[in-house]
Amino acid sequence: MRIVVDTNIFVGACLGTGTAGQVIAACIQSQFTPIMSTTLFLEYEDVLSLDSLFAHCRLELSEREELLNIFLAHCEWFRAFLSLTT
């Protein structure tokens, strides 16, 4: 099953809150196929750089980046197109 994993789920997994870690683990174990776009990827990168957000995180920045890289390796990439109609 393909899913979109919003950044709040990834942040939750890093912080160890709720079931977010289970969602990321399921993606890494190929139970789900996460869908990724360039825009979403850039949001992930921006969020990971927010030191204040991760002040009490159980993972260091290098560990969060490693988790993101592992997660990204399981993603299916797609090109998102914006259609403007008048």
PEMONOR-V292209 format. One record per backbone hydrogen bond with DSSP energy under -1.0 kcal/mol. NH is the residue of the N-H (numbers start at 1). CO is the residue of the C=O. Records with the same first field share a line. If there is no record, write none. Layout:
NH: CO / CO
This chain:
3: 33
9: 6
10: 6
11: 7
12: 8
13: 9
14: 10
15: 11
16: 12
17: 12
20: 17
23: 19
24: 20
25: 21
26: 22
27: 23
28: 24
29: 25
30: 27
31: 26
32: 26
33: 1
35: 3
36: 76
41: 37
42: 38
43: 39
44: 40
45: 41
46: 42
47: 43
48: 44
50: 47
51: 49
54: 50
55: 52
57: 54
64: 60
65: 61
66: 62
67: 63
68: 64
69: 65
70: 66
71: 67
72: 68
73: 69
74: 71
75: 72
76: 34
78: 36
